[in-house]
Amino acid sequence: MSTTSTKGGTVGWQLNPYLNFDGNARQAMEFYRDVLGGDLTVSTFGEFGGEGDTSDKVMHAQLSGGGLTLMASDTAPGMEYRPGTNVALSLSGDDDATLRRYWEGLSQDGTITVPLEEQMWGDVFGAVTDRFGINWMVNIGRPE
């Protein structure tokens, strides 16, 4: 995560789209990389202890470069894939206080789908559908 420079200094968070796929996230992200350029990193569920049918599916992919950050994953085990709702806005960074404030605001009168808590990859993460039906993900990383 890099900081963004502004007239008032730097921002310790960023906003980017997060796409969800039904088993073809790797192919989609490789396609976007070929079209848009940038560096692609891919982590599977198997790399974090997932077994069986989901071990080769994408837990998290990130395409970065030229001002672009596009993230994606395959539908997580136990979650339903619903075309049309497979895009979320992701707030990520290391500004703990600001990101928690955003989480509280977005969660107000919304539906929390993943509580904001420490995850297996070491960051604090949560997902919520706000009161207007928009899906949000908040990921708070450890400062570098």
N, C-alpha and C positions, 0 to 999 in steps of 0.2 A: 504494500500500500504506500503510495506516495502522497505527499501533502500537496494541496493546490494553493498557489500563490494568489493573493488578492491584494487590493490596495491597503487593507487593514492588517495584512500579515498572511498567515497560512491557515488552512482548514485541515483538521485531522480526521477527515472523513470524506467519502465520495458516494455518489448516487449512480447506479447503473442498472440496466435491465438484466433480469435473470430468467432464462427460458427453461421450461420443463418439457421433457420428451418421454415417449413411451418405448424406450429401449434403443433408440437410434441417436442419442445425444452425441456420441463420438463421431458418427458420420456427419451429422449436421454441423458440428463445430469444425471439423476438418474442411467441410465445404465453405463455411464462412471464412476460415483462415485462408483458403485458396483464393477466395474472391476479394477479401478485404485486407489480407496481409496480417502481419503481427505474429506474436509468439503464443503458442497454444500449450497449456499444461492440462493434463487429465489425470484424475485420481479415481480409482474404482472402489466400489463397496468392499471388494475383496481385500484391498490394501488396508482397510480399517476393520478387518475381522469378519466381513460378510461372507457367507458360504452359499453353496447351491446355485440356483438360477440367477441370483443377483450379483454374484462375485465379480463378473466381468462388466456389469453395468456401471455407468458413470455416476459417481457420487458427487463430483464437482469438476467442472472444466472451466478454464478461464482463458479468453483470448484478449491479449493486450498489445497495444502498439498504436502509434500515430494519434493519440488522444482517445482511443477506443478501449473500453473495457466491456466485454460481453461475457456473461457467465451462464452456465447451463448445468443440468443434471438429468439423469433418467428418473422417473418416478420412484420414490423411495418405497421399500417394502412396506406393505400395509396401507399405503396411500393410494387414492384413486386418481387415475389420469383422466382429466376432463378437458378435451379440446375447447379452446376459447377462453379457458381460465388458466392456461399454461404459461402465463407471463407474470412475473412479479417485479417489483422495484426493490433493489437491494441497497441498503445503507450500510456501509462498512468502513472501518477505520480503527484507530486506537484512541479516539477521544471519548473515553468512557462516560463522562458526565453528560456530554452533549448527546451521544447516541442513546443513553438511557432516558434522557428527557424526551427525545423523539419517540422512543418505544412507548413511554407512558402516554404521550399524546395520541399516537396512532392507535393504541389499544383501547382508548376511551370509547366506550359504546361499540367496540369491535369484537371480533371473535379470535381469541388466541388459539392457534393451531399447534404451535410448539412454544412452550414457556421459555422465557429468556433465562438461560442457565448455561453453565459450562458444558461443552460438548466433547466428544472423543478426540477431536483434533486440537483441543486445548483452548479454543476461543469461546467466548460467551455468545450464544446465538439464540434467536427466537424468530418465530413467524406469526403474523397476524393478518387477518382480513379486516380492514378498517370499516367503519360504519357505512361507507359508500360502496363497499364490495371490492376494493382494490387490495390485492395481495402485496404485503410488505415482508421483507426479511431484514433483520438487523444482526450484524456480525461485529462484535467488539474484539479486536485482536489485542495482543500484548504489545505495548510500545517497544520499538526496537532500540 
